[in-house]
Amino acid sequence: MKEARRGLGISQSELAAEVGCKQSALSMFEQGDPTKLNDEVVEKLSRRLNVDLAPREKENPAATLQGGGAAGGGEPGRDRVAGISAFCPNPACPGNEEYFVEGRRFLRPVPEKCDPAGGRFCALCGEILERKCPNCGALLHPGAVCTFCGERYIAVE
């Protein structure tokens, strides 16, 4: 998006005013912090700059197979329809619930507890939040296990 904006000769301030965000948030977004803009603003940016968000998904074969989209939480490539936007990978975090299946212990992330505002760090323990499966990079789904590769999101001893 940064290249597209520059190619059109638009300043960050001008573009931010057009799409309804702060220039500083746009700057941080362009520098790689996807948590600074919400879905609506990212979609406005993509339309204004004529940038297709879909090609970013195709870089990740797991996301493509899942039919992921570019909606959710302000980060291109996240897909809230598929499930959750982030989770805390810390097994000791109170944002994760313990449960058992056939005697096996699992931890299920509860994103509403650890990521109520869509930030970068867990609100409960400060750990950096995971935004994709740590094993295969697929989009997140509710539950304790990646529906694409079968690995647990949170390692349990």
DSSP file (Angstrom, degrees, kcal/mol; ACC not computed):
  #  RESIDUE AA STRUCTURE BP1 BP2  ACC     N-H-->O    O-->H-N    N-H-->O    O-->H-N    TCO  KAPPA ALPHA  PHI   PSI    X-CA   Y-CA   Z-CA
    1    1 A M     >        0   0    0      0, 0.0     4,-2.8     0, 0.0     5,-0.2   0.000 360.0 360.0 360.0 -35.1    0.0    0.0    0.0
    2    2 A K  H  >  +     0   0    0      1,-0.2     4,-2.6     2,-0.2     5,-0.2   0.932 360.0  47.2 -60.6 -45.0    2.9    2.3    0.7
    3    3 A E  H  > S+     0   0    0      1,-0.2     4,-2.6     2,-0.2    -1,-0.2   0.901 112.4  49.8 -63.9 -40.8    4.2    1.8   -2.8
    4    4 A A  H  > S+     0   0    0      2,-0.2     4,-1.5     1,-0.2    -2,-0.2   0.910 111.1  49.3 -64.5 -42.4    0.8    2.4   -4.3
    5    5 A R  H  <>S+     0   0    0     -4,-2.8     5,-2.0     1,-0.2     4,-0.5   0.943 113.7  45.3 -62.2 -47.5    0.3    5.6   -2.3
    6    6 A R  H ><5S+     0   0    0     -4,-2.6     3,-1.2     1,-0.2    -2,-0.2   0.894 108.3  57.7 -63.1 -39.0    3.7    6.9   -3.3
    7    7 A G  H 3<5S+     0   0    0     -4,-2.6    -1,-0.2     1,-0.3    -2,-0.2   0.811 108.0  47.2 -60.8 -30.6    3.0    6.0   -6.9
    8    8 A L  T 3<5S-     0   0    0     -4,-1.5    -1,-0.3    -3,-0.4    -2,-0.2   0.497 113.2-120.9 -88.1  -4.7   -0.1    8.1   -6.8
    9    9 A G  T < 5 +     0   0    0     -3,-1.2     2,-0.4    -4,-0.5    -3,-0.2   0.824  61.7 146.3  71.0  31.8    1.8   11.0   -5.3
   10   10 A I      < -     0   0    0     -5,-2.0    -1,-0.2     4,-0.0    -2,-0.1  -0.857  43.2-133.1-104.1 134.8   -0.5   11.2   -2.2
   11   11 A S     >  -     0   0    0     -2,-0.4     4,-2.4     1,-0.1     5,-0.2  -0.407  22.9-114.8 -78.0 160.6    1.0   12.1    1.2
   12   12 A Q  H  > S+     0   0    0      1,-0.2     4,-3.0     2,-0.2     5,-0.2   0.903 117.2  53.8 -60.4 -41.2    0.1   10.1    4.3
   13   13 A S  H  > S+     0   0    0      2,-0.2     4,-2.0     1,-0.2    -1,-0.2   0.919 109.8  46.4 -61.1 -45.0   -1.7   13.0    5.8
   14   14 A E  H  > S+     0   0    0      2,-0.2     4,-1.9     1,-0.2    -1,-0.2   0.935 115.5  45.3 -62.8 -47.0   -3.9   13.4    2.7
   15   15 A L  H  X S+     0   0    0     -4,-2.4     4,-2.3     1,-0.2     5,-0.2   0.910 110.5  53.4 -65.6 -42.7   -4.7    9.7    2.5
   16   16 A A  H  X>S+     0   0    0     -4,-3.0     5,-2.3     1,-0.2     4,-1.4   0.905 109.4  49.3 -58.9 -41.9   -5.4    9.5    6.2
   17   17 A A  H  <5S+     0   0    0     -4,-2.0    -1,-0.2    -5,-0.2    -2,-0.2   0.888 110.8  51.0 -64.4 -38.8   -7.9   12.3    6.0
   18   18 A E  H  <5S+     0   0    0     -4,-1.9    -2,-0.2     1,-0.2    -1,-0.2   0.894 118.0  35.6 -65.5 -41.5   -9.6   10.7    3.0
   19   19 A V  H  <5S-     0   0    0     -4,-2.3    -1,-0.2    -5,-0.1    -2,-0.2   0.537 114.1-109.5 -96.6  -6.8  -10.1    7.3    4.6
   20   20 A G  T  <5S+     0   0    0     -4,-1.4     2,-0.3     1,-0.3    -3,-0.2   0.915  75.2 108.0  84.7  45.5  -10.7    8.5    8.2
   21   21 A C  S   <S-     0   0    0     -5,-2.3    -1,-0.3    -6,-0.1     2,-0.2  -0.883  70.9 -88.2-139.3 174.9   -7.7    7.6   10.2
   22   22 A K     >  -     0   0    0     -2,-0.3     4,-2.1     1,-0.1     5,-0.2  -0.587  29.2-127.1 -84.1 148.6   -4.7    9.3   11.8
   23   23 A Q  H  > S+     0   0    0     -2,-0.2     4,-2.5     1,-0.2     5,-0.1   0.886 111.2  54.9 -60.3 -39.3   -1.6    9.9    9.8
   24   24 A S  H  > S+     0   0    0      1,-0.2     4,-2.2     2,-0.2    -1,-0.2   0.876 107.2  49.5 -64.8 -37.0    0.5    8.3   12.6
   25   25 A A  H  > S+     0   0    0      2,-0.2     4,-2.4     1,-0.2    -1,-0.2   0.905 111.2  49.5 -67.6 -40.9   -1.7    5.1   12.4
   26   26 A L  H  X S+     0   0    0     -4,-2.1     4,-2.7     2,-0.2    -2,-0.2   0.905 110.0  51.6 -63.3 -41.2   -1.3    5.0    8.6
   27   27 A S  H  X S+     0   0    0     -4,-2.5     4,-1.3     2,-0.2    -2,-0.2   0.930 111.4  46.1 -60.7 -46.7    2.5    5.4    9.0
   28   28 A M  H  <>S+     0   0    0     -4,-2.2     5,-2.4     2,-0.2    -1,-0.2   0.880 112.1  52.3 -64.9 -37.6    2.7    2.5   11.5
   29   29 A F  H ><5S+     0   0    0     -4,-2.4     3,-1.8     1,-0.2    -2,-0.2   0.935 108.6  49.9 -62.0 -46.7    0.5    0.4    9.3
   30   30 A E  H 3<5S+     0   0    0     -4,-2.7    -1,-0.2     1,-0.3    -2,-0.2   0.768 106.4  57.2 -63.9 -25.2    2.8    1.0    6.3
   31   31 A Q  T 3<5S-     0   0    0     -4,-1.3    -1,-0.3    -5,-0.2    -2,-0.2   0.362 131.9 -87.5 -89.9   6.2    5.7    0.1    8.4
   32   32 A G  T < 5S+     0   0    0     -3,-1.8    -3,-0.2     1,-0.2    -2,-0.1   0.534  87.3 125.9 109.2   6.2    4.3   -3.4    9.2
   33   33 A D    > < -     0   0    0     -5,-2.4     3,-1.4     1,-0.1     4,-0.2  -0.785  30.8-179.2 -99.4  94.6    2.0   -3.0   12.2
   34   34 A P  G >  S+     0   0    0      0, 0.0     3,-0.6     0, 0.0    -1,-0.1   0.575  70.5  73.5 -71.0  -8.3   -1.3   -4.4   11.1
   35   35 A T  G 3  S+     0   0    0      1,-0.2    40,-0.1    -7,-0.1    -6,-0.1   0.529  79.4  75.8 -82.3  -4.2   -3.0   -3.7   14.4
   36   36 A K  G <  S+     0   0    0     -3,-1.4     2,-0.4   -11,-0.1    -1,-0.2   0.683  93.6  47.6 -84.4 -18.0   -3.2    0.1   13.8
   37   37 A L  S <  S-     0   0    0     -3,-0.6     2,-0.1    37,-0.3    -1,-0.1  -0.961  76.2-133.1-126.1 142.6   -6.0    0.1   11.3
   38   38 A N     >  -     0   0    0     -2,-0.4     4,-2.3     1,-0.1     5,-0.2  -0.330  35.9 -95.5 -85.1 173.9   -9.4   -1.6   11.5
   39   39 A D  H  > S+     0   0    0      1,-0.2     4,-2.7     2,-0.2     5,-0.2   0.887 121.4  54.2 -55.2 -45.3  -11.0   -3.6    8.6
   40   40 A E  H  > S+     0   0    0      1,-0.2     4,-2.1     2,-0.2    -1,-0.2   0.908 110.8  44.9 -60.4 -43.9  -13.1   -0.7    7.4
   41   41 A V  H  > S+     0   0    0      2,-0.2     4,-2.8     1,-0.2    -1,-0.2   0.901 112.2  51.8 -68.9 -40.9  -10.1    1.6    7.0
   42   42 A V  H  X S+     0   0    0     -4,-2.3     4,-2.6     1,-0.2    -2,-0.2   0.910 110.7  48.8 -62.3 -40.9   -8.0   -1.1    5.3
   43   43 A E  H  X S+     0   0    0     -4,-2.7     4,-2.2     2,-0.2    -1,-0.2   0.901 111.1  49.8 -65.6 -39.9  -10.8   -1.7    2.9
   44   44 A K  H  X S+     0   0    0     -4,-2.1     4,-2.9    -5,-0.2     5,-0.2   0.919 111.5  49.9 -62.4 -42.8  -11.1    2.0    2.2
   45   45 A L  H  X S+     0   0    0     -4,-2.8     4,-2.8     1,-0.2     5,-0.2   0.936 110.0  49.6 -60.0 -47.0   -7.3    2.2    1.6
   46   46 A S  H  X>S+     0   0    0     -4,-2.6     5,-2.5     1,-0.2     4,-0.6   0.896 114.2  45.1 -63.0 -39.4   -7.3   -0.8   -0.8
   47   47 A R  H ><5S+     0   0    0     -4,-2.2     3,-0.6     3,-0.2    -1,-0.2   0.941 115.0  47.2 -67.2 -46.5  -10.2    0.8   -2.8
   48   48 A R  H 3<5S+     0   0    0     -4,-2.9    -2,-0.2     1,-0.2    -1,-0.2   0.881 121.0  37.0 -63.1 -38.9   -8.6    4.2   -2.9
   49   49 A L  H 3<5S-     0   0    0     -4,-2.8    -1,-0.2    -5,-0.2    -2,-0.2   0.453 107.3-124.1 -93.4  -1.6   -5.2    2.9   -3.8
   50   50 A N  T <<5 +     0   0    0     -4,-0.6     2,-0.5    -3,-0.6    -3,-0.2   0.926  56.8 154.1  56.3  47.8   -6.6    0.2   -6.1
   51   51 A V      < -     0   0    0     -5,-2.5     2,-0.5    -6,-0.2    -1,-0.2  -0.937  39.6-140.9-110.1 124.0   -4.7   -2.5   -4.2
   52   52 A D        -     0   0    0     -2,-0.5     4,-0.3     1,-0.1    -5,-0.0  -0.737   8.0-163.3 -84.8 122.8   -6.1   -6.0   -4.2
   53   53 A L  S >> S+     0   0    0     -2,-0.5     3,-1.0     1,-0.2     4,-0.7   0.713  75.5  79.8 -78.3 -20.3   -5.8   -7.6   -0.8
   54   54 A A  H >> S+     0   0    0      1,-0.2     3,-1.2     2,-0.2     4,-1.2   0.859  79.7  64.4 -59.2 -40.9   -6.4  -11.2   -2.1
   55   55 A P  H 3> S+     0   0    0      0, 0.0     4,-0.6     0, 0.0    -1,-0.2   0.819  94.5  61.9 -57.0 -28.9   -2.8  -11.8   -3.5
   56   56 A R  H X4 S+     0   0    0     -3,-1.0     3,-0.7    -4,-0.3     4,-0.3   0.869 101.4  52.6 -63.3 -34.9   -1.4  -11.6    0.0
   57   57 A E  H X< S+     0   0    0     -3,-1.2     3,-1.7    -4,-0.7     7,-0.4   0.865  99.8  62.1 -66.4 -36.2   -3.5  -14.6    1.0
   58   58 A K  H 3< S+     0   0    0     -4,-1.2    -1,-0.2     1,-0.3    -2,-0.2   0.673  88.3  71.2 -68.6 -15.9   -2.1  -16.6   -2.0
   59   59 A E  T << S+     0   0    0     -3,-0.7    -1,-0.3    -4,-0.6    -2,-0.2   0.760  95.4  58.8 -67.4 -23.7    1.4  -16.4   -0.5
   60   60 A N  S <> S-     0   0    0     -3,-1.7     4,-2.0    -4,-0.3     3,-0.4  -0.898  71.4-164.2-110.1 103.9    0.2  -18.8    2.2
   61   61 A P  H  > S+     0   0    0      0, 0.0     4,-2.3     0, 0.0     5,-0.2   0.838  89.1  56.6 -59.7 -32.8   -1.0  -22.0    0.7
   62   62 A A  H  > S+     0   0    0     74,-0.3     4,-1.3     1,-0.2     6,-0.1   0.915 108.0  47.2 -64.4 -41.4   -2.7  -23.1    3.9
   63   63 A A  H  >>S+     0   0    0     -3,-0.4     5,-2.4    -6,-0.2     4,-0.5   0.882 110.4  52.8 -67.8 -37.0   -4.8  -19.9    3.9
   64   64 A T  H ><5S+     0   0    0     -4,-2.0     3,-1.2    -7,-0.4    -2,-0.2   0.917 107.4  51.2 -64.3 -42.9   -5.7  -20.3    0.2
   65   65 A L  H 3<5S+     0   0    0     -4,-2.3    -1,-0.2     1,-0.3    -2,-0.2   0.806 108.5  52.8 -64.5 -28.4   -6.9  -23.8    0.8
   66   66 A Q  H 3<5S-     0   0    0     -4,-1.3    -1,-0.3    -5,-0.2    -2,-0.2   0.568 112.7-119.7 -83.1  -8.2   -9.1  -22.6    3.6
   67   67 A G  T <<5 -     0   0    0     -3,-1.2    -3,-0.2    -4,-0.5    -2,-0.1   0.844  46.5-176.3  74.0  32.7  -10.7  -20.0    1.4
   68   68 A G      < -     0   0    0     -5,-2.4     2,-0.2    -6,-0.1    -1,-0.1  -0.217   7.0-158.6 -65.3 153.8   -9.4  -17.1    3.7
   69   69 A G        -     0   0    0      2,-0.2    -1,-0.1     8,-0.1     8,-0.1  -0.505  29.4-103.5-119.9-170.3  -10.3  -13.6    3.0
   70   70 A A  S    S+     0   0    0     -2,-0.2     2,-0.3     6,-0.1     9,-0.2  -0.162  79.2 110.1-111.3  37.7   -9.0  -10.2    3.8
   71   71 A A        +     0   0    0      7,-0.5     9,-0.7     6,-0.1    -2,-0.2  -0.843  40.8  72.3-110.7 150.1  -11.5   -9.3    6.5
   72   72 A G  S >  S-     0   0    0     -2,-0.3     3,-1.8     7,-0.2     6,-0.3   0.321  88.5  -8.6 121.5 120.0  -10.9   -8.9   10.2
   73   73 A G  T 3  S-     0   0    0      1,-0.3   -36,-0.1   -38,-0.0    -2,-0.1   0.491 108.4 -70.7  56.9  11.6   -9.4   -6.8   12.8
   74   74 A G  T 3  S+     0   0    0      1,-0.2   -37,-0.3     4,-0.1    -1,-0.3   0.501 103.3 113.7  88.1   2.5   -7.5   -4.5   10.6
   75   75 A E    X   -     0   0    0     -3,-1.8     3,-2.3   -40,-0.1    -1,-0.2  -0.928  67.7-126.9-111.4 115.8   -4.9   -6.9    9.4
   76   76 A P  T 3  S+     0   0    0      0, 0.0    -6,-0.1     0, 0.0     3,-0.1  -0.338  97.7  30.2 -55.5 134.2   -4.9   -7.9    5.7
   77   77 A G  T 3  S+     0   0    0      1,-0.4     2,-0.2    -8,-0.1    -6,-0.1   0.232  89.2 118.9  98.9 -14.8   -5.0  -11.7    5.6
   78   78 A R    <   -     0   0    0     -3,-2.3    -7,-0.5    -6,-0.3    -1,-0.4  -0.593  46.7-160.3 -82.4 151.1   -6.9  -12.2    8.8
   79   79 A D    >>  +     0   0    0      5,-0.3     4,-0.9    -2,-0.2     3,-0.6  -0.822  16.6 180.0-137.4  95.7  -10.3  -13.9    8.5
   80   80 A R  T 34 S+     0   0    0     -9,-0.7     3,-0.2    -2,-0.4    -1,-0.1   0.789  84.9  64.2 -65.8 -26.8  -12.7  -13.6   11.4
   81   81 A V  T 34 S+     0   0    0      1,-0.2    -1,-0.2   -10,-0.1    -9,-0.0   0.896 100.5  53.1 -61.7 -37.7  -15.2  -15.7    9.5
   82   82 A A  T <4 S-     0   0    0     -3,-0.6    -1,-0.2    59,-0.1     2,-0.2   0.802 127.6 -87.7 -68.5 -28.3  -12.7  -18.6    9.8
   83   83 A G  S  < S+     0   0    0     -4,-0.9     2,-0.2    58,-0.2    58,-0.2  -0.684  78.9   9.8 165.5-109.6  -12.5  -18.1   13.6
   84   84 A I        -     0   0    0     -2,-0.2    56,-0.4     1,-0.1    -5,-0.3  -0.698  43.9-143.4-112.6 159.7  -10.4  -16.0   15.9
   85   85 A S  S    S-     0   0    0      1,-0.3     2,-0.3    -2,-0.2    -1,-0.1   0.758  77.2  -9.8 -94.8 -26.1   -8.0  -13.1   15.2
   86   86 A A        -     0   0    0     29,-0.1     2,-0.3     2,-0.0    -1,-0.3  -0.985  54.8-166.8-164.6 159.0   -5.3  -13.8   17.8
   87   87 A F  B     -A  130   0A   0     43,-1.8    43,-2.9    -2,-0.3    45,-0.1  -0.986  30.4-107.7-150.0 159.2   -4.5  -15.9   20.9
   88   88 A C        -     0   0    0     -2,-0.3    41,-0.1    41,-0.2    22,-0.1  -0.775  19.8-159.6 -88.1 124.5   -1.9  -16.0   23.7
   89   89 A P        +     0   0    0      0, 0.0    66,-0.3     0, 0.0    -1,-0.1   0.477  58.6 111.3 -82.9  -1.0    0.6  -18.9   23.2
   90   90 A N    >   -     0   0    0      1,-0.2     3,-1.7    64,-0.1     5,-0.1  -0.630  58.3-154.7 -77.1 115.3    1.6  -18.9   26.9
   91   91 A P  T 3  S+     0   0    0      0, 0.0    -1,-0.2     0, 0.0     5,-0.1   0.747  93.9  53.1 -63.7 -21.7    0.2  -22.1   28.5
   92   92 A A  T 3  S+     0   0    0      3,-0.0    -2,-0.1    -3,-0.0     4,-0.0   0.487  82.3 116.5 -90.2  -2.6    0.1  -20.4   32.0
   93   93 A C    X   -     0   0    0     -3,-1.7     3,-1.7     1,-0.1    21,-0.1  -0.431  67.1-137.5 -69.5 135.5   -1.9  -17.4   30.8
   94   94 A P  T 3  S+     0   0    0      0, 0.0    -1,-0.1     0, 0.0    20,-0.0   0.549  98.8  77.1 -69.2  -4.0   -5.4  -17.1   32.4
   95   95 A G  T 3  S+     0   0    0     -5,-0.1    15,-2.5    18,-0.1     2,-0.4   0.439  85.0  75.3 -81.2   0.2   -6.7  -16.3   28.9
   96   96 A N  E <  S-B  109   0B   0     -3,-1.7     2,-0.4    13,-0.2    -9,-0.0  -0.946  73.4-144.8-116.5 134.8   -6.5  -20.0   28.0
   97   97 A E  E     -B  108   0B   0     11,-3.2    11,-3.3    -2,-0.4     2,-0.3  -0.789  11.6-136.0 -99.8 138.4   -9.0  -22.6   29.2
   98   98 A E  E     +B  107   0B   0     -2,-0.4     2,-0.3     9,-0.2     9,-0.2  -0.724  32.5 157.6 -90.8 140.0   -8.0  -26.2   30.1
   99   99 A Y  E     -B  106   0B   0      7,-2.3     7,-3.1    -2,-0.3     2,-0.4  -0.974  28.5-130.6-154.1 164.5  -10.1  -29.1   29.0
  100  100 A F  E     -B  105   0B   0     -2,-0.3     2,-0.4     5,-0.2     5,-0.2  -0.932  11.6-171.5-123.8 141.6   -9.6  -32.8   28.4
  101  101 A V  E >  S-B  104   0B   0      3,-2.3     3,-2.3    -2,-0.4    -2,-0.0  -0.976  82.2 -21.5-130.8 118.1  -10.5  -35.1   25.5
  102  102 A E  T 3  S-     0   0    0     -2,-0.4     3,-0.1     1,-0.3    -1,-0.1   0.882 128.7 -51.1  49.0  43.6  -10.0  -38.9   26.1
  103  103 A G  T 3  S+     0   0    0      1,-0.2     2,-0.4     0, 0.0    -1,-0.3   0.364 111.5 123.5  80.3  -5.4   -7.6  -38.1   28.9
  104  104 A R  E <   -B  101   0B   0     -3,-2.3    -3,-2.3     1,-0.0     2,-0.4  -0.757  59.7-129.5 -91.9 134.4   -5.5  -35.7   26.8
  105  105 A R  E     +B  100   0B   0     -2,-0.4     2,-0.3    -5,-0.2    -5,-0.2  -0.670  30.0 177.9 -85.4 131.8   -5.0  -32.2   28.2
  106  106 A F  E     -B   99   0B   0     -7,-3.1    -7,-2.3    -2,-0.4     2,-0.5  -0.925  22.2-143.6-127.9 155.2   -5.7  -29.3   25.8
  107  107 A L  E     -B   98   0B   0     47,-0.3    47,-0.4    -2,-0.3    -9,-0.2  -0.989  13.9-159.0-118.8 124.0   -5.7  -25.6   26.2
  108  108 A R  E     -B   97   0B   0    -11,-3.3   -11,-3.2    -2,-0.5    36,-0.2  -0.897  19.1-127.0-103.1 123.9   -8.3  -23.6   24.3
  109  109 A P  E     -B   96   0B   0      0, 0.0    34,-0.4     0, 0.0   -13,-0.2  -0.454  12.6-158.7 -69.3 140.9   -7.5  -19.9   23.7
  110  110 A V    >>  -     0   0    0    -15,-2.5     3,-1.8    -2,-0.1     4,-1.4  -0.819   9.9-175.1-117.1  87.1  -10.2  -17.4   24.8
  111  111 A P  H 3> S+     0   0    0      0, 0.0     4,-2.8     0, 0.0    -1,-0.1   0.764  76.5  66.4 -60.5 -27.6   -9.3  -14.4   22.7
  112  112 A E  H 34 S+     0   0    0      1,-0.2   -25,-0.0     2,-0.2   -17,-0.0   0.807 106.4  44.2 -63.5 -27.1  -11.9  -12.2   24.3
  113  113 A K  H <4 S+     0   0    0     -3,-1.8    -1,-0.2   -18,-0.2   -18,-0.1   0.917 124.1  30.2 -81.1 -47.0   -9.9  -12.4   27.5
  114  114 A C  H  < S+     0   0    0     -4,-1.4     9,-3.1   -19,-0.3    10,-0.2   0.696 131.9  30.3 -90.3 -18.6   -6.3  -11.9   26.2
  115  115 A D    ><  +     0   0    0     -4,-2.8     3,-0.7    -5,-0.2    -1,-0.2  -0.389  64.0 147.7-137.4  58.0   -7.0   -9.7   23.2
  116  116 A P  T 3  S+     0   0    0      0, 0.0    -1,-0.1     0, 0.0    -4,-0.1   0.762  81.4  35.9 -68.3 -22.8  -10.1   -7.6   23.9
  117  117 A A  T 3  S-     0   0    0     -3,-0.1    -5,-0.1     0, 0.0    -2,-0.0   0.349 111.6-108.0-113.1   5.9   -8.8   -4.6   21.8
  118  118 A G    <   +     0   0    0     -3,-0.7    -3,-0.1     1,-0.1     2,-0.0   0.882  66.5 153.4  72.0  37.6   -7.0   -6.4   18.9
  119  119 A G        -     0   0    0      2,-0.2    -1,-0.1     1,-0.1     4,-0.0  -0.037  56.7-109.5 -88.6-167.5   -3.6   -5.4   20.1
  120  120 A R  S    S+     0   0    0      2,-0.1     9,-2.5     8,-0.1     2,-0.3   0.718  95.6  52.1 -95.7 -26.9   -0.2   -7.0   19.7
  121  121 A F  B    S-C  128   0C   0      7,-0.2     7,-0.2   -33,-0.0    -2,-0.2  -0.833  93.0 -97.5-116.5 151.2    0.4   -8.2   23.3
  122  122 A C     >  -     0   0    0      5,-3.1     4,-1.2    -2,-0.3    -7,-0.2  -0.438  25.3-143.7 -63.9 132.1   -1.8  -10.3   25.6
  123  123 A A  T  4 S+     0   0    0     -9,-3.1    -1,-0.1     1,-0.2    -9,-0.1   0.671  96.7  43.7 -71.7 -17.0   -3.8   -8.1   27.9
  124  124 A L  T  4 S+     0   0    0    -10,-0.2    -1,-0.2     3,-0.1   -10,-0.1   0.834 133.1   7.7 -98.8 -38.7   -3.4  -10.6   30.8
  125  125 A C  T  4 S-     0   0    0      2,-0.1    -2,-0.1   -11,-0.1   -11,-0.0   0.535  90.3-119.0-124.8  -9.8    0.3  -11.8   30.7
  126  126 A G     <  +     0   0    0     -4,-1.2    -3,-0.1     1,-0.3     3,-0.1   0.441  59.5 147.0  88.1  -1.1    2.0   -9.5   28.1
  127  127 A E        -     0   0    0     -6,-0.1    -5,-3.1     1,-0.1     2,-0.3  -0.328  60.2 -98.2 -66.3 149.7    3.1  -12.3   25.7
  128  128 A I  B     -C  121   0C   0     -7,-0.2    -7,-0.2     1,-0.1     2,-0.1  -0.566  46.1-120.3 -68.7 129.1    3.2  -11.5   22.0
  129  129 A L        -     0   0    0     -9,-2.5     2,-0.4    -2,-0.3   -41,-0.2  -0.427  15.9-127.7 -74.7 144.6   -0.1  -12.8   20.5
  130  130 A E  B     -A   87   0A   0    -43,-2.9   -43,-1.8    -2,-0.1     3,-0.1  -0.742  21.9-177.5 -87.9 139.0   -0.1  -15.4   17.7
  131  131 A R        +     0   0    0     -2,-0.4     9,-0.5   -45,-0.2     2,-0.3   0.451  68.7  27.1-116.0  -6.5   -2.1  -14.4   14.6
  132  132 A K  S    S-     0   0    0      7,-0.1     7,-0.2   -45,-0.1    -1,-0.1  -0.933 104.8 -68.8-145.2 166.9   -1.7  -17.6   12.6
  133  133 A C     >  -     0   0    0      5,-2.7     4,-1.8    -2,-0.3    20,-0.1  -0.414  40.8-142.8 -58.9 127.0   -1.0  -21.3   13.4
  134  134 A P  T  4 S+     0   0    0      0, 0.0    -1,-0.2     0, 0.0    19,-0.1   0.696  96.5  46.9 -68.0 -16.5    2.5  -21.4   14.8
  135  135 A N  T  4 S+     0   0    0     16,-0.1    -2,-0.0     3,-0.1    18,-0.0   0.914 133.3   4.3 -89.4 -50.1    3.1  -24.7   12.9
  136  136 A C  T  4 S-     0   0    0      2,-0.1   -74,-0.3    15,-0.1    -3,-0.0   0.544  89.8-118.6-117.8 -10.1    1.8  -24.2    9.4
  137  137 A G     <  +     0   0    0     -4,-1.8   -74,-0.1     1,-0.2     3,-0.1   0.556  59.9 149.9  83.7   7.1    0.8  -20.5    9.2
  138  138 A A        -     0   0    0      1,-0.1    -5,-2.7    -6,-0.1    -1,-0.2  -0.258  56.5 -85.0 -69.9 161.0   -2.9  -21.2    8.5
  139  139 A L        -     0   0    0     -7,-0.2     9,-0.2     1,-0.1    -7,-0.1  -0.305  54.2-100.0 -62.5 151.1   -5.6  -18.8    9.6
  140  140 A L        -     0   0    0     -9,-0.5    -1,-0.1   -56,-0.4   -61,-0.1  -0.434  36.4-169.9 -78.3 148.0   -6.9  -19.4   13.2
  141  141 A H        -     0   0    0    -58,-0.2   -58,-0.2    -2,-0.1   -59,-0.1  -0.934  35.6 -88.6-129.7 154.7  -10.1  -21.2   14.0
  142  142 A P  S    S+     0   0    0      0, 0.0     2,-0.2     0, 0.0     3,-0.2  -0.290  89.6  47.2 -60.1 149.7  -11.9  -21.5   17.3
  143  143 A G  S    S-     0   0    0    -34,-0.4    -2,-0.1     1,-0.1     4,-0.0  -0.631  97.5 -73.8 112.7-172.2  -10.7  -24.4   19.5
  144  144 A A  S    S+     0   0    0     -2,-0.2     9,-2.8   -36,-0.2    10,-0.5   0.563 104.0  61.2-101.2 -12.5   -7.3  -25.8   20.6
  145  145 A V  B    S-D  152   0D   0      7,-0.3     2,-0.3    -3,-0.2     7,-0.2  -0.932  84.1-111.3-126.4 140.1   -6.2  -27.4   17.4
  146  146 A C     >  -     0   0    0      5,-3.2     4,-1.5    -2,-0.4    -6,-0.1  -0.505  21.4-148.6 -65.2 128.1   -5.4  -26.1   13.9
  147  147 A T  T  4 S+     0   0    0     -2,-0.3    -1,-0.2     1,-0.2    -7,-0.1   0.593  93.4  49.8 -77.2  -8.8   -8.0  -27.4   11.6
  148  148 A F  T  4 S+     0   0    0     -9,-0.2    -1,-0.2     3,-0.1    -2,-0.0   0.902 128.4  12.6 -92.9 -52.4   -5.5  -27.4    8.7
  149  149 A C  T  4 S-     0   0    0      2,-0.1    -2,-0.2   -11,-0.0   -87,-0.0   0.616  92.1-125.7-104.6 -13.7   -2.5  -29.2   10.1
  150  150 A G     <  +     0   0    0     -4,-1.5     2,-0.1     1,-0.3    -3,-0.1   0.436  61.4 136.8  86.5  -1.7   -3.9  -30.7   13.3
  151  151 A E        -     0   0    0     -6,-0.1    -5,-3.2     1,-0.1    -1,-0.3  -0.469  60.2-105.9 -78.6 151.4   -1.3  -29.2   15.7
  152  152 A R  B     -D  145   0D   0     -7,-0.2    -7,-0.3     1,-0.1     3,-0.1  -0.514  17.0-142.2 -71.6 141.5   -2.2  -27.7   19.0
  153  153 A Y  S    S+     0   0    0     -9,-2.8     2,-0.6   -46,-0.2    -1,-0.1   0.916  91.9  42.3 -68.0 -42.9   -2.1  -23.9   19.1
  154  154 A I  S    S-     0   0    0    -10,-0.5   -47,-0.3   -47,-0.4    -1,-0.2  -0.923  89.5-127.8-112.3 120.5   -0.8  -23.9   22.6
  155  155 A A        -     0   0    0     -2,-0.6     2,-0.5   -66,-0.3   -49,-0.0  -0.432  22.2-158.4 -66.6 134.1    1.9  -26.4   23.6
  156  156 A V              0   0    0     -2,-0.2    -4,-0.0   -51,-0.1   -51,-0.0  -0.959 360.0 360.0-116.6 131.5    1.0  -28.4   26.6
  157  157 A E              0   0    0     -2,-0.5    -1,-0.1     0, 0.0    -2,-0.1   0.512 360.0 360.0 -57.6 360.0    3.8  -30.1   28.6
